[in-house]
Amino acid sequence: MNVSMKKLLIIFLFLTFSGEYLKAQRLKHVLGDIIVQLQPGSDITRITKDLQKFNGQKTNLQIQDELSPPLRIWLLHFDFAKINENEFLNKIRRIPAIENAQFNHLGNYRQTVPDDPGFDQQWMWVNTGQSGGFPNADIDIDLAWDLTTGGTTIDGQEIVVCVVEGANRSHPDLQGNLWFNEAEIPNDGIDNDNNGYVDDYGGWHVNNNNDIMLDNSFGHGTFVSGLVGGKGNNGMMISGVNWDIKIMHVDFSGVSEANSIAAYTYPLVMRRKYNETAGQEGAFVVATNSSWGIDGGNPAEAPIWCAMYDSLGLAGILSCGATTNENANVDLIGDLPTGCSSEYLISVTATDHEDVRTFSGFGIENVDLAAPGEDAVSINLNGGPVSSSGTSFATPIVAGMIGLLYAAPCNTLGDQALGAPAATARFVRDAIFAGIDLIPNLEDEVKYGGRANIYNSMQILLSECGTCPKPAGLSASNIIDISASIEWFSTDSTLSTTLYFREVGSSNWNIIDNAVSPVLFDNLMPCTSYEVQLEDNCTNDASGLTDILVFKTDGCCVYPDGLTVTGFSETTATVEWGSVFAAQSYNLILNSTTGGSVSFNDITDTNFEFSSLDSCTSYLVLIQTVCENEITDFSPPVSFKTAGCGNCTDLPYCPSNSEDATDEWIAEVSLNTLNNITGSDGGYANFTDLSTDLSTYRFYEINLAPGYSGFGFNEWFKVYIDFNQDGDFDDSEEEVFDAGNASNDPVSGEIFIPGDAVPGITRMRVVMKWNSEPTACEVNIEHGEVEDYCVNIIRELPTDCDPPANFTIDDIGFYEANFAWEENISSSSYEVRLKSELDNNWLIISTQNFFFSAINLQECINYETQIRSVCTDAKSEWSSSTFFKTECIVGAVRLPDELDYFSVSPNPFKEKINIEFSLNKRTEILFELIDITGKSVFESKGNFGAGENNLEFNIENKLSKGIYLLKIETENGVGVEKLIHE
């Protein structure tokens, strides 16, 4: 093996050792971090100044961050290598100006990987045994939805649930259910609402001190958010506990106590502001969800974190925490946050579709209840439905229940939440606990002995919610031209219901006493708007009138909605449209961009196929409705283009668009001879009738510019070209340009056309997304625009740009290899690409040197590698492939030939190391102990006989704690053993 011992040491430690040992011995807190909560009026600067020395050593104590201004919580950092951190923490805790202090403990997200798709498997809501489980092992949400589907309190307060982690806020099934701080102007650098946070329009990211990152890299948080409030009744994917809700997102970089405290402070500030202004400012946050925590965490060591839940609760916010995903008793082993004793924290474990807890934590003292969490069904990062398991996914069900309970048809709940927020939060919490379905196998595992049931909790809450709640769920259905059905739900306290009904514009109400749902209204007028409201009558009181419901009967003569082209070929196209109740027939007009126009009349179906069309031709289609005594105008035109123009337009590329391009759009795209300057195109524009020629192996300058209606927002550009013409942008090198960040300035750069690009017309996509990184196939991007173009790839070989000669590979180790080649005088730099036998994707590395060291390889794996030159205006072809295999390690030690057996104990060691080994012949051996830097700190050499041998080395205690390697060297080889010094 041609590799130095120092290289071996570094590779072994940082690649192998960190991958095995550190998983088992995970760091429990951030070394050198201490979180302090000050007494009122205390000066953090004075405190840190007085603590610059401890036990004669410099502490280098510094203020790291102010985590929670309203609660006087700060993050400090000191030099942990010089000081006993436990003694230093105890010293800080005794300072009179310090109310409390603790380490900054580390945690982990409590999740598993999503797997099984299928909305019909969303058994958590209604379990009929469809997934093999027990019928009714669910939270009975269908019955609760008869009372409310969420959104606001009965008096119109907008309910907010805070998910404390990031999510893909562009996900289509979350649209309409996301909270925005409408009092803040995004990206103007001003704290418009004076809440202490600048530009917090979409939430808050703790570590970036900025608005929540609106990207699509948060699959776990997206799944969680879907359970709280995936948009309901929209014909898309799944429904959350709440059909309508506002989800606030607060995120951080890594689970630590400092980050969690800073994150919780944001909803606390917004709810306090809401309370103080009687709902005019801030946000009506009723719950937080934390699907993360610290396995084995000790609440006694986290007093500031635990006290945070009391502060939230006093403002009216209940918090839901996921317990561990280990099948362990957290009463014995500890857990954070679920071990915190706050009366405003609800600790949740997970059960399966048979009401059985399997993988998750339990504890009759510290885990309050269970909720469905094994194979729960929600949305994934960009779509869904999918299933996943974890307490992460039981907890947001309970957080969503809190939001739904605040939307109950309770006359007094909204006023109580403003006047007595803490008491109201406890009232909702008690309804959740009292409504639990008792499950025998959970009686000795969770405090309240069962699994959550939202319908039970809703009934309990309503029974304590005033003498006469208003009717709920008022809706109109089965609407035709002359009739409609009105439905609602009243509580058990109702004696009768009075229904008020009239045509919109009339001054007189028609009154129906003792109305019983549903009520069928017939003899209505076609194409007419009506309004309805209700009032329930109880023994000694009346509920008051509900909000007015307005509906319109069918029978209007209008042109159809939803005219779409559902399929086309080179000579045919099929269009479909929605049915119009009053229609007797429909007329179509087909206009060709070449000048022809054809009419098709008296069509009685809601679809039609055009035939004998010209290939690669653009058409416009319009439709009108023919009624008994009226004919409508023609609809706005819908365009399509027949196939036959090449892959750019014929292949079914993924859709991508922005839902809002009012304030910003793609204003300019310039590439080679293509220069397109436009205004807003409504979120998507198809410019595939524009094209330019691009030759292989060539660089081209691209220039992109955003356009604005007023304020210049930060935009992130990316460009994709389908080089292999397979109808997607997923292949290697097809992301040809990335601006790298969001900016309000024009951007430019170079794109390269690879030599293996398929010649011919293909698709180019330009994506611009507000404030975060875009992808090629996002739909309903919140703000921005997408444009598609065609480009014509021309096959040309590079001139005066050849691959470098004499490409060689040597010094092949376990995890690295060195590459070298001859200088190419026409090259400005080089690109090396390699891939393993386990991966089909190339890794490309650029360098201006004539050599390169590949690191972080896998041991005992075959690799393929190639090289090419980068010249002034082109790149060469890739060289032919060179193959190599990394060194192989079997076990922890590679024994030299003379050793039959070798053992080191104890490991970890303190002052002594015992070595036992067996030799097959007399051998001279060098034993050397090497630290993490490669420095030899101890060595011993001796001549040993054949057979069993035993040595004991006394190691001076001056060695620092950490990782070491024991090298065993003979004339025929070298072996290594990993050791830990405590």
Salt bridges, closest charged atoms under 4 A:
GLU20 OE1 - LYS978 NZ 3.31
ASP33 OD1 - HIS77 ND1 2.72
ASP50 OD2 - ARG46 NE 3.27
ASP79 OD2 - LYS82 NZ 3.86
GLU85 OE2 - HIS29 NE2 3.06
GLU99 OE1 - ARG72 NH2 3.21
GLU165 OE1 - HIS220 ND1 2.62
ASP244 OD1 - LYS231 NZ 2.53
ASP251 OD2 - HIS205 NE2 3.67
GLU257 OE1 - HIS105 ND1 2.20
GLU281 OE1 - LYS273 NZ 3.35
ASP295 OD1 - ARG110 NH2 2.89
GLU301 OE1 - HIS105 NE2 3.48
ASP335 OD1 - ARG110 NH2 2.66
GLU343 OE1 - ARG429 NH1 3.72
ASP355 OD1 - ARG451 NE 2.89
ASP368 OD1 - LYS447 NZ 3.73
ASP430 OD1 - ARG429 NH2 2.75
ASP437 OD2 - ARG451 NH1 2.78
GLU445 OE1 - ARG357 NE 3.01
GLU531 OE2 - ARG502 NE 2.60
ASP660 OD2 - HIS783 ND1 3.42
GLU733 OE1 - ARG868 NH2 3.40
GLU735 OE1 - LYS718 NZ 3.25
ASP738 OD2 - LYS718 NZ 3.96
GLU773 OE2 - LYS718 NZ 2.61
GLU778 OE1 - LYS769 NZ 2.81
ASP788 OD2 - ARG763 NH1 2.76
ASP788 OD1 - ARG765 NE 2.78
GLU796 OE1 - ARG698 NH2 3.82
GLU831 OE1 - ARG868 NE 2.84
GLU831 OE2 - LYS875 NZ 2.97
GLU924 OE1 - LYS941 NZ 3.71
GLU928 OE1 - LYS967 NZ 2.94
GLU952 OE2 - LYS912 NZ 3.80
GLU956 OE1 - LYS958 NZ 3.61
GLU969 OE1 - LYS967 NZ 3.28
